[in-house]
Amino acid sequence: MKVTTVLLLLFSHSLTWANNIDTHELGRSLANYQACSEVSVMMNDDQMFNYYQNMLNDTRFALLALTSEKSKQVYVTWTKSEAVLVNIGEQSLQKICLSRFDELSRKMFNKVATK
């Protein structure tokens, strides 16, 4: 009985989250994580790549909780955001990605990766 109650609460929480999510923000985040993953490969920065790839994968996983309509909205925004990011120069994009993956993030990611 207790397990069923907990599962129902978790499920209802997931549905609430899925209904309240900003699909535009999620689509932009996916585009940013993907672009920064690609930039980190060009920079040969494995730590940054792992960080952004994990963020991309976790965010993609979150799409499973969305309705079909919301998923479509996310993909439309993702595609539009990718088109915008393509027009940013490589060096500018590197700076943006590096600023988001700051030294504290790098230290924390190293700490987690070594466990």
Backbone as ProteinMPNN parsed JSONL, in Angstrom:
{"seq_chain_A": "MKVTTVLLLLFSHSLTWANNIDTHELGRSLANYQACSEVSVMMNDDQMFNYYQNMLNDTRFALLALTSEKSKQVYVTWTKSEAVLVNIGEQSLQKICLSRFDELSRKMFNKVATK", "coords_chain_A": {"N_chain_A": [[0.82, -1.198, 0.0], [1.898, 1.273, 0.856], [3.964, 1.566, -0.973], [2.559, 1.776, -3.363], [1.213, 4.19, -2.924], [3.374, 5.981, -2.796], [4.4, 5.684, -5.39], [2.218, 6.639, -6.88], [2.192, 9.311, -6.023], [4.688, 10.17, -7.011], [4.239, 9.806, -9.752], [2.107, 11.595, -10.198], [3.412, 13.953, -9.582], [5.281, 14.024, -11.665], [3.568, 14.317, -13.848], [2.481, 16.835, -13.28], [4.792, 18.402, -13.466], [5.364, 17.979, -16.186], [3.181, 19.249, -17.369], [3.581, 21.895, -16.674], [5.921, 22.729, -17.812], [8.148, 24.844, -19.616], [8.185, 24.826, -22.885], [9.653, 26.181, -24.794], [11.916, 27.065, -23.436], [13.049, 24.605, -22.794], [13.599, 23.584, -25.354], [15.475, 25.479, -26.275], [17.486, 25.031, -24.404], [18.252, 22.396, -25.032], [19.341, 22.805, -27.602], [21.482, 24.489, -26.942], [23.012, 22.811, -25.227], [23.685, 20.793, -27.025], [25.156, 22.207, -28.984], [27.283, 23.14, -27.406], [28.396, 20.72, -26.649], [29.414, 19.87, -29.097], [31.245, 21.931, -29.586], [33.012, 21.504, -27.48], [34.206, 19.143, -28.284], [35.653, 20.014, -30.508], [37.401, 21.632, -29.139], [38.791, 19.803, -27.782], [38.209, 19.143, -25.125], [37.575, 17.082, -22.785], [36.292, 16.989, -20.275], [34.457, 19.112, -20.346], [32.966, 18.256, -22.519], [31.821, 15.859, -21.517], [30.253, 16.923, -19.458], [28.381, 18.63, -20.856], [27.278, 16.736, -22.563], [26.085, 14.98, -20.764], [24.164, 16.735, -19.694], [22.637, 17.187, -21.989], [21.695, 14.578, -22.534], [20.236, 14.052, -20.168], [18.264, 16.009, -20.365], [17.023, 15.281, -22.737], [15.934, 12.887, -21.85], [14.008, 13.874, -20.153], [12.074, 14.633, -21.928], [10.484, 12.454, -22.315], [8.453, 12.525, -20.484], [6.684, 14.319, -21.453], [3.745, 15.363, -23.272], [2.734, 14.397, -26.577], [2.218, 16.643, -28.163], [3.516, 18.721, -26.746], [6.13, 17.785, -26.915], [6.585, 18.038, -29.652], [6.532, 20.838, -29.84], [8.828, 21.425, -28.374], [10.819, 20.282, -30.032], [10.53, 21.876, -32.325], [11.334, 24.394, -31.351], [13.929, 23.703, -30.585], [15.102, 23.136, -33.09], [14.898, 25.676, -34.33], [16.492, 27.161, -32.58], [18.96, 25.921, -32.944], [19.511, 26.783, -35.526], [19.957, 29.483, -35.076], [22.216, 29.388, -33.429], [24.125, 28.386, -35.178], [24.856, 30.578, -36.638], [26.459, 32.012, -34.965], [29.769, 32.947, -34.331], [32.572, 30.678, -34.155], [34.536, 31.144, -32.158], [33.189, 32.883, -30.43], [31.107, 31.235, -29.607], [32.582, 29.301, -28.272], [33.497, 30.815, -26.101], [31.064, 31.386, -24.836], [30.207, 28.802, -24.108], [32.322, 27.996, -22.458], [32.077, 29.882, -20.427], [29.722, 29.104, -19.238], [30.405, 26.622, -18.323], [32.004, 26.854, -15.888], [34.853, 27.245, -13.617], [34.087, 26.23, -11.104], [32.062, 24.435, -11.801], [33.615, 22.672, -13.303], [35.349, 21.666, -11.323], [33.479, 20.416, -9.627], [32.426, 18.549, -11.392], [34.674, 16.989, -11.892], [35.051, 15.939, -9.356], [32.77, 14.332, -9.023], [33.148, 12.598, -11.178], [35.392, 11.161, -10.444], [34.556, 9.513, -8.446]], "CA_chain_A": [[0.0, 0.0, 0.0], [2.762, 2.446, 0.937], [4.695, 1.675, -2.238], [1.602, 2.276, -4.35], [0.988, 5.607, -2.63], [4.576, 6.717, -3.2], [4.447, 5.685, -6.853], [1.178, 7.556, -7.361], [2.654, 10.679, -5.774], [5.751, 10.463, -7.976], [3.628, 9.911, -11.066], [1.352, 12.852, -10.279], [4.406, 15.032, -9.621], [5.823, 14.038, -13.024], [2.552, 14.894, -14.729], [2.417, 18.269, -12.989], [5.988, 18.986, -14.068], [5.221, 17.935, -17.644], [2.184, 20.235, -17.776], [4.039, 23.25, -16.38], [7.226, 22.987, -18.412], [8.254, 25.829, -20.686], [8.736, 24.075, -24.014], [10.643, 27.006, -25.483], [13.137, 27.015, -22.635], [13.602, 23.263, -22.94], [14.158, 23.495, -26.707], [16.703, 26.288, -26.319], [18.495, 24.334, -23.598], [18.744, 21.267, -25.82], [20.21, 23.332, -28.658], [22.715, 24.97, -26.311], [23.806, 21.664, -24.77], [24.215, 20.107, -28.202], [26.196, 23.057, -29.573], [28.445, 23.158, -26.512], [29.022, 19.396, -26.765], [30.187, 19.88, -30.34], [32.362, 22.858, -29.383], [33.985, 20.88, -26.579], [34.957, 18.167, -29.081], [36.624, 20.797, -31.285], [38.394, 22.157, -28.202], [39.428, 18.639, -27.171], [37.986, 19.288, -23.686], [36.753, 15.931, -22.41], [35.45, 17.303, -19.115], [33.343, 19.939, -20.793], [32.13, 17.403, -23.361], [31.028, 14.971, -20.654], [29.269, 17.754, -18.758], [27.3, 19.029, -21.759], [26.621, 15.535, -23.074], [25.192, 14.53, -19.688], [23.031, 17.663, -19.638], [21.828, 16.913, -23.177], [21.011, 13.293, -22.344], [19.243, 14.195, -19.096], [17.158, 16.828, -20.859], [16.291, 14.426, -23.684], [15.164, 11.939, -21.042], [12.855, 14.609, -19.622], [11.055, 14.712, -22.98], [9.599, 11.29, -22.227], [7.316, 12.856, -19.617], [5.832, 15.307, -22.12], [2.757, 14.91, -24.245], [3.201, 14.44, -27.961], [2.141, 18.035, -28.623], [4.59, 19.496, -26.116], [7.389, 17.305, -27.488], [6.708, 18.681, -30.965], [6.894, 22.238, -29.59], [10.236, 21.433, -27.959], [11.65, 20.024, -31.202], [10.482, 23.06, -33.192], [12.201, 25.405, -30.733], [15.291, 23.165, -30.66], [15.563, 23.34, -34.463], [15.07, 27.121, -34.539], [17.641, 27.602, -31.779], [20.16, 25.43, -33.624], [19.754, 27.665, -36.671], [20.526, 30.726, -34.541], [23.561, 29.105, -32.919], [25.025, 28.174, -36.316], [25.306, 31.892, -37.104], [27.409, 32.589, -34.01], [31.135, 32.551, -34.641], [33.1, 29.58, -33.342], [35.206, 31.659, -30.959], [32.158, 33.407, -29.527], [30.409, 30.091, -29.037], [33.507, 28.714, -27.294], [33.467, 31.659, -24.9], [29.772, 31.178, -24.179], [30.205, 27.465, -23.493], [33.29, 27.999, -21.356], [31.565, 30.685, -19.312], [28.687, 28.311, -18.566], [31.111, 25.522, -17.662], [33.027, 27.595, -15.153], [35.798, 26.462, -12.819], [33.377, 25.496, -10.061], [31.426, 23.291, -12.464], [34.692, 21.746, -13.672], [35.789, 21.006, -10.086], [32.414, 19.523, -9.174], [32.318, 17.448, -12.338], [35.829, 16.13, -11.621], [34.801, 15.264, -8.08], [31.778, 13.29, -9.284], [33.707, 11.64, -12.128], [36.409, 10.325, -9.804], [33.937, 8.613, -7.452]], "C_chain_A": [[0.864, 1.261, 0.0], [3.51, 2.666, -0.373], [3.788, 2.245, -3.321], [1.348, 3.765, -4.16], [2.167, 6.451, -3.083], [4.661, 6.799, -4.716], [3.405, 6.626, -7.448], [1.577, 9.011, -7.158], [3.742, 11.075, -6.764], [5.184, 10.655, -9.376], [2.871, 11.224, -11.215], [2.29, 14.05, -10.31], [4.998, 15.159, -11.023], [4.835, 14.658, -13.997], [2.421, 16.396, -14.52], [3.598, 18.975, -13.621], [5.829, 19.061, -15.579], [4.219, 18.97, -18.138], [2.676, 21.665, -17.607], [5.335, 23.635, -17.094], [7.129, 24.029, -19.528], [8.948, 25.147, -21.861], [9.79, 24.871, -24.771], [11.972, 26.975, -24.745], [13.825, 25.66, -22.793], [14.245, 23.087, -24.316], [15.447, 24.277, -26.848], [17.825, 25.611, -25.539], [19.094, 23.168, -24.371], [19.697, 21.727, -26.916], [21.538, 23.807, -28.083], [23.602, 23.819, -25.869], [24.441, 20.935, -25.95], [25.355, 20.907, -28.823], [27.452, 23.051, -28.712], [29.141, 21.801, -26.478], [29.92, 19.35, -27.991], [31.407, 20.785, -30.221], [33.435, 22.211, -28.515], [34.797, 19.801, -27.29], [36.024, 18.893, -29.891], [37.743, 21.33, -30.401], [39.191, 21.037, -27.529], [39.356, 18.711, -25.64], [37.014, 18.196, -23.24], [35.821, 16.219, -21.242], [34.228, 18.104, -19.531], [32.4, 19.11, -21.672], [31.233, 16.515, -22.506], [29.93, 15.736, -19.927], [28.088, 18.072, -19.679], [26.567, 17.822, -22.337], [25.667, 14.963, -22.023], [23.966, 15.424, -19.585], [22.077, 17.408, -20.81], [21.029, 15.623, -22.992], [19.936, 13.377, -21.27], [18.024, 14.978, -19.571], [16.343, 16.055, -21.89], [15.406, 13.43, -22.937], [13.9, 12.602, -20.495], [11.733, 14.716, -20.654], [10.059, 13.561, -22.901], [8.356, 11.57, -21.389], [6.33, 13.807, -20.287], [4.808, 14.652, -23.026], [3.362, 15.032, -25.637], [3.243, 15.877, -28.485], [3.27, 18.877, -28.041], [5.954, 19.071, -26.656], [7.633, 17.942, -28.849], [7.127, 20.142, -30.81], [8.364, 22.351, -29.197], [11.135, 21.252, -29.174], [11.655, 21.197, -32.18], [11.41, 24.144, -32.647], [13.658, 24.98, -30.799], [15.874, 23.441, -32.044], [15.809, 24.819, -34.756], [16.298, 27.633, -33.795], [18.955, 27.125, -32.385], [20.525, 26.343, -34.79], [20.373, 28.984, -36.227], [21.972, 30.499, -34.11], [24.577, 28.884, -34.034], [25.612, 29.5, -36.792], [26.259, 32.591, -36.145], [28.796, 32.081, -34.367], [31.649, 31.501, -33.67], [33.754, 30.077, -32.054], [34.202, 32.213, -29.951], [31.412, 32.271, -28.844], [31.285, 29.38, -28.0], [33.481, 29.5, -25.991], [32.17, 31.464, -24.116], [29.764, 29.844, -23.433], [31.163, 27.393, -22.312], [32.768, 28.784, -20.16], [30.477, 29.939, -18.546], [29.296, 27.13, -17.817], [32.298, 26.135, -16.934], [33.9, 26.668, -14.303], [35.106, 25.659, -11.72], [32.693, 24.264, -10.648], [32.464, 22.235, -12.815], [35.164, 20.966, -12.437], [34.743, 20.006, -9.608], [32.284, 18.318, -10.101], [33.473, 16.471, -12.137], [35.603, 15.305, -10.366], [33.837, 14.096, -8.28], [32.367, 12.204, -10.174], [34.718, 10.702, -11.476], [35.828, 9.38, -8.764], [33.59, 7.282, -8.056]], "O_chain_A": [[0.604, 2.2, -0.753], [3.673, 3.799, -0.827], [4.206, 3.098, -4.103], [1.276, 4.515, -5.134], [1.986, 7.51, -3.682], [4.958, 7.858, -5.268], [3.687, 7.331, -8.416], [1.329, 9.851, -8.024], [3.726, 12.185, -7.296], [5.599, 11.559, -10.101], [2.981, 11.892, -12.243], [2.01, 15.045, -10.978], [5.196, 16.269, -11.517], [5.221, 15.434, -14.871], [2.267, 17.146, -15.484], [3.438, 20.026, -14.241], [6.125, 20.09, -16.187], [4.394, 19.517, -19.227], [2.23, 22.558, -18.327], [5.787, 24.774, -16.975], [6.153, 24.076, -20.276], [10.157, 24.92, -21.83], [10.721, 24.291, -25.33], [13.031, 26.87, -25.364], [15.048, 25.59, -22.911], [15.322, 22.501, -24.426], [16.403, 23.806, -27.465], [18.978, 25.619, -25.968], [20.31, 22.975, -24.364], [20.741, 21.112, -27.134], [22.595, 23.56, -28.663], [24.81, 23.839, -26.104], [25.596, 20.513, -25.881], [26.401, 20.348, -29.152], [28.564, 22.966, -29.234], [30.357, 21.74, -26.297], [31.045, 18.853, -27.932], [32.485, 20.441, -30.704], [34.627, 22.355, -28.784], [35.954, 19.568, -26.939], [37.169, 18.444, -29.957], [38.885, 21.468, -30.84], [40.146, 21.297, -26.797], [40.32, 18.382, -24.95], [35.796, 18.362, -23.309], [34.685, 15.746, -21.222], [33.106, 17.81, -19.118], [31.18, 19.247, -21.58], [30.028, 16.428, -22.743], [28.807, 15.248, -19.797], [26.935, 17.816, -19.329], [25.361, 17.886, -22.573], [24.57, 14.516, -22.355], [22.851, 14.932, -19.41], [20.858, 17.412, -20.638], [19.829, 15.584, -23.264], [18.844, 12.834, -21.44], [16.891, 14.649, -19.221], [15.116, 16.157, -21.918], [14.274, 13.165, -23.341], [12.852, 11.966, -20.387], [10.568, 14.872, -20.288], [8.925, 13.68, -23.365], [7.324, 10.923, -21.568], [5.256, 14.071, -19.745], [4.992, 13.524, -23.485], [4.38, 15.695, -25.831], [4.189, 16.272, -29.165], [3.905, 19.653, -28.755], [6.837, 19.909, -26.834], [8.755, 18.339, -29.163], [7.974, 20.631, -31.558], [9.06, 23.266, -29.636], [12.111, 21.985, -29.335], [12.681, 21.479, -32.799], [12.18, 24.741, -33.399], [14.533, 25.811, -31.043], [17.002, 23.92, -32.162], [16.819, 25.171, -35.364], [17.056, 28.446, -34.325], [19.953, 27.844, -32.346], [21.699, 26.639, -35.016], [21.22, 29.54, -36.926], [22.846, 31.319, -34.392], [25.763, 29.163, -33.855], [26.736, 29.54, -37.291], [26.808, 33.644, -36.471], [28.966, 30.901, -34.671], [31.223, 31.439, -32.517], [33.55, 29.5, -30.986], [34.363, 32.024, -28.745], [31.12, 32.336, -27.65], [30.788, 28.914, -26.975], [33.446, 28.918, -24.907], [32.181, 31.386, -22.887], [29.364, 29.773, -22.271], [30.845, 26.795, -21.285], [32.99, 28.397, -19.013], [30.328, 30.123, -17.338], [28.764, 26.691, -16.798], [33.45, 25.948, -17.327], [33.696, 25.455, -14.283], [35.501, 24.528, -11.438], [32.74, 23.181, -10.064], [32.221, 21.04, -12.646], [35.354, 19.751, -12.501], [35.078, 18.883, -9.229], [32.057, 17.198, -9.644], [33.276, 15.257, -12.204], [35.927, 14.118, -10.323], [34.064, 13.001, -7.764], [32.117, 11.019, -9.954], [34.877, 9.564, -11.917], [36.547, 8.524, -8.248], [33.066, 6.409, -7.365]]}, "name": "protein", "num_of_chains": 1, "seq": "MKVTTVLLLLFSHSLTWANNIDTHELGRSLANYQACSEVSVMMNDDQMFNYYQNMLNDTRFALLALTSEKSKQVYVTWTKSEAVLVNIGEQSLQKICLSRFDELSRKMFNKVATK"}
